[in-house]
Amino acid sequence: MKHKPFAGTSKVLFACGIGIGISGAAQAQSSVTLYGIVDSGVTYVTHAATAQGKSGAQVALGSGNRLNSRWGFTGKEDIGNGLRAIFTLESGMAMNTGALQQGGRLFGRQAFVGLESNTYGALMLGRQMTPMYRYFLALDPLGYSSYGLSAQDAQFVGRADNSVSYLGHVGPFELNALYSFGYDAVTYSVPVAGSFRVSKQYDIGGRFLQGPLNLTFVYEQRQGSVIASSGDSERRYVVGGSYQIAKATLYGGYELLLNDVKSTLAASPPQSMAFAGLRYQATPALDVSAAAYYHSYRDVDAHALSTGLNADYWLSKRTALYTDITYVINSSKAALSATGWATPVATTTVATGSNQLAVAIGVLHKF
């Protein structure tokens, strides 16, 4: 039996596991699906930064090394004339502590309701994944593991509170647009009366899917979170693509991040980032992937290279053993760790100018 556990797109967030059919009235059909992923493993990293400004090795039990642990419900109801009501409620949790993720939100991964049509697309309202998340989930050679694209820039797994989004298709072309009235209601107080731009977010993304080819473009802009910085913004231009050849898939992409919001410079420094990688299905049960991510930081005159190798062995359709290995090379002024640039983005820090080896070994189960 052939498994393709991490080669999907956002489907893993919408439908994963067992479905519970619920019969409606004679004129309507509805369904609700309960799904989830639980993932935990042991991690080892070198040159982790300490409170004394030094560095040392660290061993810990981690959660979501391969795929972030979650559980949720997604459902739809046929309301006639080709129109369906849809919703998703998805909660993230840490397997090593049981704590809620995403700032302590109960349904921090997703919480939205909307309408969809085969002809006109879908309109969704609530807390949602951004177009960067939706589209580059399919373009990360390391499958959005802890050491993949999300470690290069946390907005690759970005979500927006208070958002309205549209998702539509025309032949092989797909469009995803999002507008948020306040992208982080837990950290910031939004909206702010009298200041239209505070914490606003604008996203537009599109991709071309034809046979083995995927070509994608996303633009994202986030305004400052207070009145004084509401005219400043983080702007991301991201392009990427993939091409499948038999059992192998090739990946490549580029991100330009421009940021003049002073309060977010530590977590989102202006940079250019290019990546490339390969995923290969060695056997029906074994997938291996390799990737390299190169950063050039603008304001600190620094650069870093993160390289990774993943292997996933599927014991069944739902349970896998995995190992993730990454090695990060920092220039003298860079501080990119295996899991990201800086706290709170990174769950593992690194001493500035130090290289870092990180290894994760664990098990995941999908239900």
C-alpha positions as CSV (number, residue, x, y, z in Angstrom):
1,M,0.0,0.0,0.0
2,K,1.4,3.3,-1.0
3,H,1.5,6.2,1.5
4,K,2.0,9.9,0.7
5,P,1.7,11.4,4.2
6,F,3.3,14.8,3.8
7,A,2.9,15.4,0.1
8,G,-0.6,16.9,0.5
9,T,-1.8,20.5,0.7
10,S,-4.2,22.1,3.2
11,K,-6.4,18.9,3.0
12,V,-4.5,17.6,6.1
13,L,-6.0,20.5,8.0
14,F,-9.6,20.0,6.7
15,A,-10.1,16.3,6.5
16,C,-8.0,13.8,8.3
17,G,-9.3,10.6,10.0
18,I,-12.8,9.2,10.4
19,G,-16.0,10.8,9.3
20,I,-19.3,10.8,11.3
21,G,-22.2,11.0,8.9
22,I,-25.3,12.8,10.2
23,S,-28.5,12.6,8.2
24,G,-30.4,15.8,7.7
25,A,-33.7,16.6,6.2
26,A,-34.7,15.1,2.9
27,Q,-33.6,18.2,1.0
28,A,-30.2,18.5,2.7
29,Q,-27.2,16.4,3.6
30,S,-24.7,17.3,6.3
31,S,-21.6,15.7,7.7
32,V,-19.2,16.3,10.5
33,T,-15.6,14.9,10.6
34,L,-13.6,14.4,13.8
35,Y,-9.8,14.3,13.1
36,G,-6.4,14.8,14.7
37,I,-2.7,14.3,14.8
38,V,-0.6,13.4,17.9
39,D,3.2,13.7,17.6
40,S,5.9,13.5,20.2
41,G,9.6,12.7,20.3
42,V,13.0,13.3,21.9
43,T,15.1,16.2,20.6
44,Y,18.8,16.9,20.9
45,V,20.4,20.2,20.0
46,T,23.9,21.7,20.3
47,H,25.0,25.2,21.2
48,A,21.6,26.2,22.7
49,A,21.9,29.6,24.3
50,T,21.9,29.8,28.1
51,A,20.8,32.6,30.5
52,Q,24.5,33.3,31.2
53,G,25.2,34.1,27.5
54,K,27.0,30.8,26.9
55,S,25.8,27.7,25.0
56,G,25.4,24.0,25.7
57,A,23.7,20.9,24.6
58,Q,20.1,20.3,25.3
59,V,18.0,17.1,25.4
60,A,14.2,17.4,25.7
61,L,10.9,15.7,25.0
62,G,9.3,17.7,22.2
63,S,5.8,18.0,20.7
64,G,4.9,18.3,17.1
65,N,8.5,17.8,15.7
66,R,7.1,16.2,12.5
67,L,3.6,17.6,12.4
68,N,2.1,19.8,15.1
69,S,-0.4,17.9,17.3
70,R,-4.0,18.9,16.9
71,W,-7.6,17.8,17.1
72,G,-10.7,19.3,15.4
73,F,-14.0,19.1,13.7
74,T,-14.9,20.1,10.2
75,G,-18.3,19.9,8.6
76,K,-20.5,20.9,5.8
77,E,-24.2,21.0,4.9
78,D,-25.8,21.0,1.5
79,I,-28.2,23.9,1.5
80,G,-29.3,23.6,-2.2
81,N,-28.5,25.2,-5.5
82,G,-24.9,24.0,-5.4
83,L,-24.3,25.9,-2.2
84,R,-22.8,24.4,1.1
85,A,-22.4,25.8,4.6
86,I,-18.9,24.9,6.0
87,F,-17.1,25.2,9.3
88,T,-13.8,24.1,10.9
89,L,-12.8,24.2,14.6
90,E,-9.2,23.1,15.2
91,S,-7.3,23.1,18.4
92,G,-3.5,22.8,18.8
93,M,-1.9,21.2,21.9
94,A,1.5,20.3,23.2
95,M,1.8,16.5,23.7
96,N,4.6,16.8,26.3
97,T,2.5,19.1,28.6
98,G,-1.1,19.0,27.4
99,A,-1.1,22.8,27.1
100,L,-3.0,24.7,24.5
101,Q,-0.9,26.2,21.7
102,Q,-1.4,29.4,19.6
103,G,-1.4,31.8,22.6
104,G,-3.7,29.6,24.7
105,R,-6.6,29.8,22.2
106,L,-9.1,26.9,22.5
107,F,-9.3,26.7,18.7
108,G,-6.1,28.4,17.9
109,R,-5.3,26.6,14.7
110,Q,-8.6,27.4,12.9
111,A,-12.0,28.6,13.8
112,F,-14.2,29.7,10.9
113,V,-17.6,29.4,9.2
114,G,-18.5,30.1,5.6
115,L,-20.2,29.2,2.4
116,E,-18.8,27.4,-0.6
117,S,-19.9,26.7,-4.2
118,N,-18.3,24.6,-6.9
119,T,-18.9,27.5,-9.3
120,Y,-18.1,30.5,-7.2
121,G,-15.6,29.3,-4.6
122,A,-15.6,29.7,-0.9
123,L,-16.1,32.7,1.5
124,M,-14.9,32.1,5.1
125,L,-15.0,34.2,8.2
126,G,-13.0,33.8,11.5
127,R,-9.5,32.7,12.5
128,Q,-7.9,31.2,9.4
129,M,-4.6,30.1,7.9
130,T,-3.1,32.7,5.6
131,P,-2.4,32.1,1.9
132,M,1.3,31.7,2.8
133,Y,0.3,28.8,5.0
134,R,-2.2,27.3,2.6
135,Y,0.0,27.3,-0.4
136,F,3.5,26.7,0.9
137,L,2.4,23.7,3.0
138,A,2.7,21.8,-0.4
139,L,6.0,23.4,-1.3
140,D,8.2,22.7,1.8
141,P,10.6,19.9,1.1
142,L,10.7,19.0,4.8
143,G,6.9,19.0,5.0
144,Y,6.4,21.8,7.6
145,S,8.4,19.9,10.2
146,S,9.9,21.9,13.1
147,Y,13.1,22.4,11.0
148,G,11.4,23.2,7.7
149,L,10.0,26.5,6.3
150,S,8.3,27.5,9.5
151,A,11.7,27.7,11.2
152,Q,12.9,30.0,8.4
153,D,10.0,32.4,8.9
154,A,7.1,31.8,11.3
155,Q,4.6,33.4,8.9
156,F,4.8,30.3,6.7
157,V,2.5,28.9,9.4
158,G,0.7,32.2,9.9
159,R,-3.0,32.5,10.9
160,A,-5.1,35.7,11.1
161,D,-7.8,36.5,13.7
162,N,-10.8,38.5,12.6
163,S,-10.3,37.6,9.0
164,V,-12.5,37.3,5.8
165,S,-11.0,35.1,3.0
166,Y,-12.0,33.9,-0.4
167,L,-10.8,30.8,-2.1
168,G,-11.7,30.1,-5.8
169,H,-10.6,28.1,-8.8
170,V,-10.7,28.7,-12.6
171,G,-9.4,25.6,-14.4
172,P,-5.8,25.0,-13.2
173,F,-5.6,28.4,-11.5
174,E,-6.4,28.9,-7.8
175,L,-6.8,32.2,-6.0
176,N,-6.8,32.9,-2.2
177,A,-7.3,36.4,-0.8
178,L,-7.6,37.4,2.9
179,Y,-8.3,40.6,4.8
180,S,-8.0,40.8,8.6
181,F,-9.6,43.5,10.8
182,G,-7.0,42.6,13.5
183,Y,-4.6,39.7,13.0
184,D,-3.7,38.9,16.6
185,A,-6.5,39.6,19.1
186,V,-4.7,37.8,21.9
187,T,-1.4,39.8,21.9
188,Y,-2.9,43.1,20.7
189,S,-6.2,45.0,21.4
190,V,-8.0,45.2,18.1
191,P,-9.7,46.9,16.4
192,V,-8.7,50.4,17.6
193,A,-11.4,53.0,17.2
194,G,-10.4,55.9,15.0
195,S,-7.4,54.2,13.5
196,F,-8.3,52.0,10.5
197,R,-4.8,50.6,9.9
198,V,-3.8,49.2,13.3
199,S,-3.1,45.4,13.1
200,K,-4.7,45.1,9.6
201,Q,-3.5,42.4,7.3
202,Y,-3.8,42.0,3.5
203,D,-3.0,38.8,1.6
204,I,-3.3,37.7,-2.0
205,G,-2.0,34.4,-3.3
206,G,-2.4,32.3,-6.4
207,R,-1.1,29.0,-7.8
208,F,-1.1,27.1,-11.0
209,L,-1.6,23.3,-10.7
210,Q,-1.3,21.2,-13.8
211,G,-0.2,17.6,-13.7
212,P,3.2,17.3,-11.9
213,L,3.7,21.1,-11.9
214,N,2.9,23.6,-9.1
215,L,3.8,27.3,-9.5
216,T,2.8,29.6,-6.6
217,F,3.0,33.3,-5.7
218,V,1.9,35.1,-2.4
219,Y,2.0,38.7,-1.2
220,E,1.4,39.5,2.5
221,Q,1.3,42.8,4.3
222,R,0.8,43.3,8.1
223,Q,0.5,46.8,9.6
224,G,1.9,47.8,13.0
225,S,-0.1,46.8,16.1
226,V,-0.4,50.3,17.7
227,I,-1.4,53.7,16.4
228,A,2.2,55.0,16.3
229,S,3.3,52.1,14.0
230,S,0.1,51.6,12.1
231,G,1.7,53.3,9.0
232,D,4.6,50.8,9.1
233,S,4.3,47.3,7.8
234,E,5.8,43.8,7.3
235,R,5.7,42.9,3.6
236,R,6.5,39.5,2.2
237,Y,6.9,38.5,-1.4
238,V,7.1,34.7,-1.8
239,V,7.3,32.5,-4.9
240,G,7.8,28.8,-5.2
241,G,7.2,25.7,-7.2
242,S,7.5,21.9,-7.4
243,Y,7.7,19.3,-10.0
244,Q,7.1,15.6,-9.6
245,I,9.2,13.0,-11.6
246,A,8.1,9.5,-10.9
247,K,8.8,8.8,-7.2
248,A,10.7,12.1,-6.7
249,T,9.5,15.7,-6.2
250,L,11.7,18.7,-6.7
251,Y,11.1,22.0,-4.8
252,G,12.3,25.5,-4.9
253,G,11.3,29.0,-3.7
254,Y,12.3,32.5,-2.7
255,E,11.1,35.0,-0.1
256,L,11.8,38.7,0.2
257,L,10.8,40.1,3.7
258,L,10.8,43.9,4.2
259,N,9.9,45.1,7.7
260,D,9.8,48.7,9.2
261,V,7.8,47.8,12.2
262,K,10.3,48.2,15.0
263,S,8.5,46.1,17.6
264,T,8.7,43.0,15.3
265,L,12.2,43.3,14.0
266,A,13.7,40.8,16.5
267,A,11.3,38.1,15.4
268,S,11.0,39.1,11.7
269,P,14.3,40.7,10.5
270,P,14.4,41.9,6.9
271,Q,15.9,39.2,4.8
272,S,16.1,37.3,1.5
273,M,15.6,33.6,1.8
274,A,16.0,31.0,-0.9
275,F,15.3,27.3,-0.6
276,A,15.5,24.1,-2.6
277,G,15.0,20.4,-1.9
278,L,13.9,16.9,-2.9
279,R,11.5,14.4,-1.6
280,Y,11.7,10.7,-2.6
281,Q,9.5,7.7,-1.9
282,A,12.1,5.0,-1.5
283,T,9.5,2.3,-0.7
284,P,5.7,2.2,-0.2
285,A,6.4,2.8,3.6
286,L,9.6,4.9,3.6
287,D,9.8,8.6,2.5
288,V,13.0,10.6,2.7
289,S,13.5,14.3,2.0
290,A,16.4,16.8,2.0
291,A,16.4,20.6,1.9
292,A,18.6,23.7,2.2
293,Y,17.4,27.2,3.2
294,Y,19.8,30.1,2.7
295,H,19.2,33.5,4.5
296,S,20.7,36.9,3.8
297,Y,19.8,39.3,6.6
298,R,19.8,42.9,5.6
299,D,20.0,45.1,8.7
300,V,22.6,43.0,10.6
301,D,24.9,42.1,7.6
302,A,24.6,38.4,8.4
303,H,23.8,35.2,6.6
304,A,22.8,31.6,7.6
305,L,22.4,28.3,6.0
306,S,20.0,25.6,7.4
307,T,20.2,22.1,5.9
308,G,17.8,19.3,6.8
309,L,17.2,15.6,6.2
310,N,14.0,13.8,7.2
311,A,13.0,10.1,7.1
312,D,9.4,8.8,7.7
313,Y,8.7,5.1,8.1
314,W,5.0,4.2,8.1
315,L,4.0,1.3,10.3
316,S,0.4,1.6,9.1
317,K,-1.7,4.1,7.2
318,R,-1.9,6.2,10.3
319,T,1.2,5.6,12.4
320,A,4.8,6.5,11.6
321,L,8.2,6.6,13.1
322,Y,10.3,9.6,12.0
323,T,13.7,11.2,12.4
324,D,14.6,14.8,11.5
325,I,18.1,16.1,11.3
326,T,19.2,19.6,10.7
327,Y,22.5,21.5,10.7
328,V,22.5,25.3,10.8
329,I,25.6,27.4,9.8
330,N,25.6,31.0,11.1
331,S,27.9,33.8,10.2
332,S,29.4,35.8,13.1
333,K,26.3,38.1,13.5
334,A,23.6,35.6,12.7
335,A,21.5,33.7,15.3
336,L,19.3,31.3,13.3
337,S,18.5,28.3,15.4
338,A,17.2,25.0,14.1
339,T,13.6,26.2,14.9
340,G,13.8,29.8,14.1
341,W,15.5,33.2,14.3
342,A,14.6,34.5,17.8
343,T,12.3,34.1,20.8
344,P,9.3,33.8,20.8
345,V,9.5,32.5,17.3
346,A,12.2,29.9,18.1
347,T,11.5,27.1,20.6
348,T,15.3,26.4,20.7
349,T,17.7,29.4,20.8
350,V,21.3,29.4,19.6
351,A,24.3,31.5,20.7
352,T,25.0,34.3,18.1
353,G,27.6,33.2,15.5
354,S,27.4,29.5,16.6
355,N,26.4,26.6,14.4
356,Q,23.8,24.2,15.6
357,L,23.0,20.5,15.1
358,A,19.5,19.3,16.0
359,V,18.1,15.8,15.9
360,A,14.5,14.7,16.6
361,I,13.3,11.1,16.8
362,G,9.6,10.4,17.4
363,V,6.3,8.8,16.6
364,L,3.1,10.3,15.2
365,H,-0.4,9.0,14.8
366,K,-3.3,10.4,12.7
367,F,-6.9,9.7,13.6
